[in-house]
Amino acid sequence: MTSLSGRIALVTGASRGIGGAAAKALAAEGAHVILVARTVGGLEETDDEIRKGGGTATLVPLDLRDFPAIDRLGATVHERWGRLDALLGNAGVLGTLTPLAHLDPKTFAECMEVNVTANWRLIRSFDPLLKASDAGRALFITSGTAHKLRAYWGCYSVSKAALEAVVRTYAAECSGTNVCANLLNPGPLRTRMRQRAMPGEDPESLRPPEAAAPLIVQLLSPSCSKNGELVDFK
């Protein structure tokens, strides 16, 4: 791994799963990590693990559907650090696995707000701060369902397909700047969302979220030159 000493990283969905694992890995490489999630208890658990390893973090309890709060967070980061070196848009919701015609409008709206709109708002708020870094890096978690388009997965699939369009558009706009933006498909990992989606699956047959953390660190490091790419964790 590349040392991230002195760099500022922000991770959404940092209370557990992929976000929690990534946050701990980033901190272990020297980054100061801004932990964002809805649950205070989960954030505190991640923070405890980071501090045990000698790292540092700032906790931000935040519902990403509170879009003005994302703007306020951007202003706070600007005031405190003046830049953002790494952004991991990890937080997401599964929605409901059901035929599209049966999907509750509130569920569809929540899925789009968390998986798409919130990430666009993060880009909107943090773009100037990423450009203030010597090597701003943004990474967003997607899913193979954006392309497989399986029956009953419409809510999640549509939101991830839209997210990919948002990120790749942003990456194209960042061409020629010091900012790179990419997507990561982590594949099947032992997460709470995976367990909810596949209740009959043996979770012990899957790799833990920590397995993907080194790749996430690599994609958020200054040495990463990829831009606008969809990277599969294999």
C-alpha positions in Angstrom: 0.0 0.0 0.0 0.9 3.6 -0.5 1.3 5.8 2.7 -1.5 8.3 3.1 0.1 10.1 5.9 -1.4 13.6 6.3 -4.2 13.1 3.8 -7.9 13.7 4.5 -10.4 11.1 3.5 -14.2 11.0 3.8 -16.1 7.7 3.9 -19.9 7.3 3.8 -21.5 4.3 5.3 -18.5 4.0 7.6 -20.3 2.4 10.6 -19.9 -1.2 9.2 -19.3 -3.4 6.2 -17.3 -2.2 3.3 -17.3 1.4 4.6 -16.1 0.5 8.0 -13.3 -1.8 6.6 -12.2 0.8 4.2 -12.1 3.5 6.8 -9.9 1.4 9.1 -7.6 0.6 6.2 -7.3 4.3 5.2 -6.5 5.3 8.8 -4.0 2.5 9.1 -2.1 4.0 6.1 -2.0 7.4 7.9 -5.1 9.2 6.6 -7.3 11.2 8.9 -10.7 9.7 8.1 -14.1 11.6 8.3 -16.6 8.9 9.2 -20.1 9.5 8.0 -23.1 7.2 8.8 -26.5 7.4 10.4 -25.8 5.4 13.5 -23.7 6.9 16.2 -23.0 3.6 17.9 -21.6 2.1 14.7 -19.4 5.2 14.1 -18.0 4.9 17.6 -17.1 1.3 17.0 -15.3 2.1 13.8 -13.5 5.0 15.6 -12.5 2.7 18.5 -10.9 0.3 16.0 -9.1 3.1 14.2 -7.7 4.5 17.5 -6.6 1.1 18.6 -4.4 1.0 15.5 -3.0 4.5 16.2 -5.1 6.3 13.6 -7.4 9.3 13.9 -10.9 10.1 12.8 -13.7 12.6 12.9 -17.3 11.3 13.5 -20.2 12.8 11.5 -23.6 11.3 12.3 -25.6 12.1 9.1 -28.5 10.9 7.1 -27.4 11.3 3.5 -31.0 12.1 2.5 -30.5 15.4 4.4 -29.0 17.1 1.4 -28.5 20.5 3.0 -26.5 18.8 5.7 -24.1 17.5 3.0 -23.5 21.0 2.0 -22.9 22.0 5.6 -20.4 19.2 5.9 -18.6 20.4 2.8 -18.4 23.9 4.4 -17.0 22.4 7.6 -14.3 20.4 5.8 -13.4 23.6 3.9 -13.1 25.6 7.1 -11.1 22.9 9.0 -8.8 21.5 6.3 -9.3 23.5 3.1 -9.2 20.4 1.0 -10.3 16.8 0.6 -7.9 14.2 -0.7 -10.1 11.1 -0.9 -13.9 10.5 -1.1 -15.4 7.1 -0.8 -19.2 7.1 -1.6 -20.0 3.7 -0.1 -23.4 4.2 1.7 -26.3 2.5 -0.1 -29.7 0.8 0.4 -31.0 -2.3 -1.2 -34.6 -1.3 -1.5 -37.1 -4.1 -1.9 -36.7 -7.2 -4.1 -40.0 -7.2 -5.9 -41.5 -6.7 -9.4 -41.2 -3.1 -10.6 -45.0 -2.9 -10.9 -45.3 -3.8 -7.2 -42.6 -1.5 -5.9 -43.7 1.0 -3.3 -43.0 4.6 -4.5 -41.5 5.6 -1.2 -39.0 2.7 -1.4 -38.0 3.6 -4.9 -37.6 7.2 -3.9 -35.4 6.3 -0.9 -33.2 4.0 -3.1 -32.7 6.8 -5.6 -32.1 9.4 -3.0 -29.4 7.4 -1.1 -27.8 5.6 -4.0 -27.8 8.4 -6.6 -28.8 11.8 -5.4 -26.8 11.8 -2.2 -23.7 10.8 -4.2 -24.3 13.6 -6.7 -24.7 16.0 -3.8 -21.4 14.7 -2.4 -19.7 15.5 -5.7 -21.4 18.9 -5.9 -20.3 19.8 -2.4 -16.8 18.3 -2.4 -15.6 18.9 -6.0 -13.9 22.2 -5.0 -12.2 20.5 -2.1 -11.0 17.6 -4.2 -9.6 20.0 -6.7 -7.8 21.8 -3.8 -5.9 18.6 -3.2 -2.7 17.9 -5.0 -4.3 14.6 -6.1 -8.1 14.4 -5.3 -9.5 10.9 -5.6 -13.2 9.9 -5.6 -14.5 6.3 -5.5 -18.1 5.1 -5.5 -19.4 1.6 -4.8 -21.5 0.1 -7.5 -22.8 -3.4 -8.2 -23.0 -6.0 -11.0 -26.7 -5.7 -10.9 -26.4 -2.4 -12.8 -25.6 -4.5 -15.8 -27.2 -7.9 -15.1 -30.6 -6.4 -14.7 -32.2 -9.4 -13.0 -35.9 -9.8 -12.3 -37.1 -8.2 -9.0 -33.9 -6.3 -8.5 -35.1 -3.2 -10.4 -35.0 -0.7 -7.6 -31.3 -1.4 -6.8 -30.3 -2.0 -10.4 -31.7 1.2 -11.7 -30.1 3.2 -8.9 -26.7 1.7 -9.5 -26.9 2.2 -13.2 -27.7 5.8 -12.6 -24.9 6.2 -10.2 -22.4 4.8 -12.8 -23.6 7.4 -15.3 -23.2 10.2 -12.7 -19.6 9.1 -11.7 -18.5 8.5 -15.3 -19.8 11.9 -16.3 -18.0 13.5 -13.4 -14.8 11.7 -14.3 -15.0 13.0 -17.9 -15.4 16.5 -16.5 -12.3 15.9 -14.3 -10.2 14.9 -17.3 -7.1 17.1 -17.3 -7.4 18.1 -13.7 -5.8 16.6 -10.5 -9.0 14.7 -9.7 -9.8 11.1 -10.6 -13.2 9.5 -10.1 -13.8 5.8 -10.4 -16.3 3.0 -9.6 -15.7 -0.2 -7.7 -17.9 -3.4 -8.0 -16.9 -5.3 -4.8 -18.8 -8.4 -5.8 -20.3 -10.7 -3.2 -18.9 -9.9 0.3 -20.0 -10.9 3.8 -22.1 -7.8 4.5 -25.5 -7.1 6.1 -26.9 -6.0 2.7 -25.8 -9.2 1.0 -27.3 -11.3 3.8 -30.6 -9.5 3.4 -30.6 -9.9 -0.4 -29.5 -13.6 -0.2 -30.9 -15.0 3.1 -30.3 -18.6 2.2 -26.6 -18.1 1.5 -23.9 -19.2 3.9 -22.1 -16.0 4.8 -19.0 -17.9 5.7 -18.7 -18.9 2.1 -18.0 -15.2 1.2 -15.0 -13.0 1.7 -15.2 -10.4 4.5 -15.4 -6.7 3.6 -11.8 -6.3 4.8 -10.7 -8.3 1.7 -11.6 -5.4 -0.6 -10.0 -2.7 1.6 -6.5 -2.8 0.1 -7.9 -2.2 -3.4 -10.0 0.7 -2.1 -6.9 2.2 -0.5 -5.1 1.8 -3.8 -7.8 3.5 -5.8 -7.9 6.4 -3.4 -4.2 6.9 -3.3 -2.4 9.7 -5.1 -0.5 7.1 -7.2 -3.8 5.9 -8.8 -4.1 7.3 -12.3 -7.3 5.5 -13.3 -10.2 7.8 -14.2 -13.8 7.0 -15.2 -13.1 3.3 -14.8 -15.3 0.5 -13.4 -13.0 -1.8 -11.4 -14.1 -5.3 -10.4 -12.8 -6.8 -7.2 -11.8 -10.3 -8.0 
